[in-house]
């Protein structure tokens, strides 16, 4: 199976509180259908000091969002697009843009 979103792809958020934001994919969890996008879905975590000399702090980090809330951005036409798959001559599967038919 070919994933429509892979690591280092640029995606745009199409629903939720971060709607309209673009970012680069940091991590993909295909079994749970979650992705981690840079500067999207930022959550605040209160981290307690565990060792002596360590300080408690408030950290802001990216949280996972579901696949259905993002859409990949085509590198050639720079628009959000659906992904199609196509077989090349050497029997390899590749992802192509639904709008401009260019390969990713």
C-alpha positions as CSV (number, residue, x, y, z in Angstrom):
1,X,0.0,0.0,0.0
2,X,1.2,3.5,-0.9
3,X,0.7,6.2,1.7
4,X,-0.6,9.5,0.4
5,X,1.4,11.4,3.0
6,X,5.1,10.7,3.7
7,X,7.8,12.1,5.9
8,X,9.1,15.5,4.7
9,X,6.0,16.2,2.6
10,X,4.4,19.6,2.8
11,X,0.7,19.5,3.9
12,X,-2.1,21.9,4.6
13,X,-4.6,21.5,7.4
14,X,-8.1,21.4,6.1
15,X,-10.1,21.1,9.3
16,X,-9.8,21.7,13.1
17,X,-8.4,24.6,15.1
18,X,-5.3,24.9,12.9
19,X,-7.2,25.1,9.6
20,X,-5.3,26.8,6.8
21,X,-1.8,26.2,8.3
22,X,0.9,24.6,6.3
23,X,3.8,22.6,7.6
24,X,6.3,19.8,6.9
25,X,5.6,16.3,8.1
26,X,7.9,15.2,10.9
27,X,6.6,11.7,11.6
28,X,4.0,9.3,10.3
29,X,2.2,6.6,12.2
30,X,0.3,4.6,9.5
31,X,-1.1,2.0,11.9
32,X,-2.9,4.6,14.1
33,X,-3.4,7.0,11.1
34,X,-1.7,9.9,12.9
35,X,0.9,12.4,11.7
36,X,3.1,15.0,13.3
37,X,3.4,18.3,11.5
38,X,5.9,21.0,12.3
39,X,4.3,24.1,14.0
40,X,0.8,22.5,13.7
41,X,-1.3,21.1,16.6
42,X,1.0,22.7,19.3
43,X,0.1,21.5,22.8
44,X,1.4,22.8,26.1
45,X,2.9,20.3,28.5
46,X,3.7,21.0,32.2
47,X,6.9,19.0,32.9
48,X,7.7,18.3,36.6
49,X,11.3,18.3,37.8
50,X,12.4,14.7,38.5
51,X,16.0,15.1,39.6
52,X,17.6,17.5,42.0
53,X,18.9,20.5,40.1
54,X,16.3,20.1,37.4
55,X,13.6,22.8,37.0
56,X,10.0,22.4,36.3
57,X,9.0,24.0,33.0
58,X,6.2,24.5,30.6
59,X,7.0,23.0,27.1
60,X,5.2,23.7,23.8
61,X,5.5,20.8,21.3
62,X,3.7,19.4,18.3
63,X,0.9,16.9,18.9
64,X,-0.3,14.2,16.6
65,X,-3.2,14.9,14.2
66,X,-5.2,12.5,12.1
67,X,-4.6,11.9,8.3
68,X,-8.1,13.0,7.4
69,X,-7.4,16.6,8.6
70,X,-4.5,17.2,6.2
71,X,-4.1,17.4,2.5
72,X,-0.7,17.2,0.7
73,X,0.5,20.2,-1.3
74,X,1.8,19.5,-4.8
75,X,5.4,20.7,-5.2
76,X,4.8,21.8,-8.9
77,X,1.5,23.6,-8.7
78,X,1.8,24.6,-5.0
79,X,-1.9,23.8,-4.3
80,X,-3.5,21.2,-2.0
81,X,-4.4,18.2,-4.1
82,X,-5.6,14.6,-3.9
83,X,-3.1,11.9,-4.6
84,X,-3.3,9.3,-7.3
85,X,-1.1,6.3,-7.9
86,X,0.4,5.3,-11.1
87,X,2.7,2.4,-12.2
88,X,5.9,3.4,-14.0
89,X,7.5,1.4,-16.8
90,X,9.8,-0.4,-14.3
91,X,6.7,-1.6,-12.3
92,X,7.2,0.9,-9.5
93,X,4.2,2.7,-8.0
94,X,4.5,6.4,-7.7
95,X,2.3,9.2,-6.4
96,X,1.0,11.9,-8.8
97,X,-1.0,15.1,-8.3
98,X,-4.7,14.9,-9.3
99,X,-4.6,18.4,-10.7
100,X,-1.5,18.7,-12.8
101,X,-0.6,15.0,-13.2
102,X,3.0,15.6,-12.0
103,X,4.9,13.0,-9.9
104,X,5.8,13.7,-6.3
